[in-house]
Amino acid sequence: MFRLRVQIVFLLGLVGLITACQTPKPVVLTASPRGGSIDISVGTMDMVNEHRPHAVSPYIDHLYQPSLAVLLQQWGEDTLNPVENDGNLLMTVTKADLQEIDIASNDDLKSLFTNEQRKLVVADVSASFSFTHPQNFQTASLVVNASYQTTIPDYTTPAEAERIRIHVMTEAISRFDAEFRQQILSIKNPNGWPLAP
């Protein structure tokens, strides 16, 4: 009887150990704009991704799915709303870099007792917007850039480091959203850019 109990406890412990070692599910990234949708006086909207990942250190954007470039395109699809019959808006993603850079550290005695910053995570995004309206002979263009960065301290768990990288990506998109809104709302001639009334 005692041997049976030991075997059951051993099997339950083994099952617990195996389930604890399972690979965690990947985090689903989504672009979260700061404001609502923006009505644009065009009939169609096209998205082009001209960003080419470097795929070498310190660039790490190619390791994420969806990538930073895809997140930027998702932002455009979710935020820009065509409301007319004619005209076209072309959004071209030109840059969507995510880098993780080693920070030079001081390996003296003090560093043994402090949690120094060892990695710098930087996201840089850029896109151009081109508007054409053949009937009114209107054209307009706009370039929007945004970036965000933060550090990963030493002794950070892998899960926490991943959370920091994801935060950098989503915050860069959020800042891009804010910069786009600021630029289009500051245009002095409303007829130059196709904002719907």
C-alpha positions in Angstrom: 0.0 0.0 0.0 2.8 2.4 0.9 4.6 1.6 -2.4 1.4 2.3 -4.3 1.1 5.7 -2.7 4.7 6.6 -3.4 4.2 5.6 -7.1 1.1 7.8 -7.3 2.8 10.7 -5.8 5.8 10.2 -8.1 3.5 10.0 -11.2 1.6 13.2 -10.1 4.9 15.0 -9.6 6.2 13.8 -13.0 3.0 15.0 -14.7 3.3 18.4 -12.9 6.9 18.7 -14.0 6.1 17.9 -17.6 3.2 20.4 -17.8 5.3 23.1 -16.2 7.9 22.7 -18.9 5.5 23.2 -21.8 6.3 26.0 -24.3 4.2 29.0 -23.5 1.7 30.2 -26.2 3.1 33.0 -28.3 1.8 36.5 -27.5 -0.6 37.9 -30.1 0.5 41.4 -31.1 -2.1 44.0 -32.1 -1.8 47.6 -33.1 -3.7 49.9 -30.7 -4.4 53.4 -32.0 -4.8 56.1 -29.4 -8.0 57.5 -31.1 -10.8 56.3 -33.2 -11.0 55.9 -36.9 -10.2 58.8 -39.3 -12.5 59.3 -42.3 -10.6 60.0 -45.5 -12.2 61.4 -48.6 -11.1 58.7 -50.9 -12.7 55.7 -52.6 -9.8 53.2 -52.2 -6.8 52.7 -50.0 -3.7 50.7 -50.8 -1.0 49.4 -48.4 2.5 48.7 -49.6 5.3 47.3 -47.4 8.7 48.4 -48.7 10.5 47.6 -45.4 13.1 44.9 -45.8 14.2 43.3 -42.5 17.9 43.3 -41.9 17.7 39.9 -40.3 21.1 40.3 -38.5 22.0 41.4 -35.0 21.1 43.9 -33.5 17.9 43.9 -35.6 15.3 41.5 -34.2 12.0 42.6 -36.0 12.2 39.5 -38.2 11.8 37.3 -35.1 8.2 38.6 -34.4 5.0 37.6 -36.1 3.2 39.8 -36.9 6.2 42.0 -37.5 6.4 45.7 -36.7 5.8 46.4 -40.4 2.6 44.3 -40.4 1.5 46.0 -37.2 1.9 49.4 -39.0 -0.2 48.1 -41.9 -2.8 46.9 -39.5 -2.9 50.3 -37.9 -3.6 51.8 -41.4 -6.4 49.3 -42.1 -8.0 49.8 -38.7 -7.6 53.6 -38.5 -8.0 55.1 -42.0 -11.6 54.8 -43.3 -12.3 55.6 -47.0 -15.7 57.3 -47.2 -16.0 58.6 -50.8 -16.4 57.1 -54.3 -13.2 58.5 -56.0 -9.6 59.1 -55.1 -6.9 56.9 -53.7 -4.7 56.9 -50.6 -1.5 55.0 -50.7 0.2 54.1 -47.4 3.8 52.9 -47.9 5.7 51.4 -44.9 9.3 52.5 -45.4 10.8 51.6 -42.1 9.9 49.2 -39.3 13.1 48.4 -37.4 13.3 46.7 -34.0 16.8 46.6 -32.5 18.2 45.2 -29.3 21.6 46.8 -28.5 24.0 45.7 -25.8 24.9 48.4 -23.3 28.4 48.6 -22.1 28.5 47.7 -18.5 30.8 48.1 -15.5 31.8 44.7 -14.2 33.1 45.9 -10.9 32.1 44.9 -7.4 29.2 47.4 -7.3 27.6 45.7 -10.3 27.2 42.5 -8.3 24.7 44.3 -6.1 22.9 46.4 -8.6 20.5 45.5 -11.4 22.2 47.4 -14.3 20.6 48.1 -17.7 22.2 45.6 -20.1 20.0 45.9 -23.3 18.5 48.8 -25.2 15.4 48.0 -27.2 14.6 50.5 -30.0 11.6 50.6 -32.4 11.7 53.0 -35.4 8.7 53.2 -37.8 8.1 55.4 -40.8 5.5 55.5 -43.5 4.6 57.8 -46.4 1.0 58.7 -47.4 0.2 59.8 -51.0 -3.3 61.0 -51.9 -4.5 61.4 -55.5 -7.9 62.5 -56.7 -7.9 62.5 -60.5 -11.3 64.3 -61.0 -10.3 67.3 -58.8 -6.6 67.2 -59.9 -5.6 67.0 -56.2 -2.5 65.4 -54.8 -1.0 65.5 -51.4 1.7 63.7 -49.5 2.7 63.2 -45.9 5.6 61.4 -44.1 5.2 60.2 -40.6 8.1 59.0 -38.3 7.9 57.7 -34.8 10.2 55.8 -32.4 10.2 54.5 -28.9 13.0 52.9 -26.8 13.5 51.5 -23.3 16.0 49.3 -21.5 16.0 45.7 -20.3 17.8 45.4 -16.9 20.2 42.6 -16.1 18.6 39.7 -14.2 15.3 40.1 -16.1 13.5 36.9 -16.7 13.0 35.8 -20.3 9.3 36.3 -20.1 9.7 39.8 -18.7 12.2 40.7 -21.4 9.7 39.6 -24.0 7.0 41.7 -22.4 9.4 44.7 -22.6 10.1 44.1 -26.3 6.4 43.8 -27.1 5.7 47.0 -25.2 8.3 48.8 -27.2 6.7 47.7 -30.5 3.1 48.6 -29.5 4.2 51.9 -28.0 6.0 52.8 -31.2 2.8 52.2 -33.2 0.8 54.3 -30.6 3.3 57.2 -31.0 3.0 56.9 -34.8 -0.7 57.1 -34.5 -0.4 60.3 -32.3 2.1 61.9 -34.8 -0.1 61.1 -37.8 -3.1 62.8 -36.1 -1.1 65.8 -35.1 0.3 66.3 -38.6 -3.1 66.0 -40.4 -4.9 68.2 -37.9 -2.2 70.9 -38.3 -2.5 71.2 -42.1 -3.6 74.8 -42.7 -5.4 74.2 -46.0 -8.0 71.4 -45.4 -8.4 71.0 -49.2 -4.8 69.9 -49.5 -5.3 66.7 -47.5 -8.4 64.5 -47.9 -9.8 64.6 -44.5 -13.6 64.0 -44.6 -15.7 66.9 -43.1 
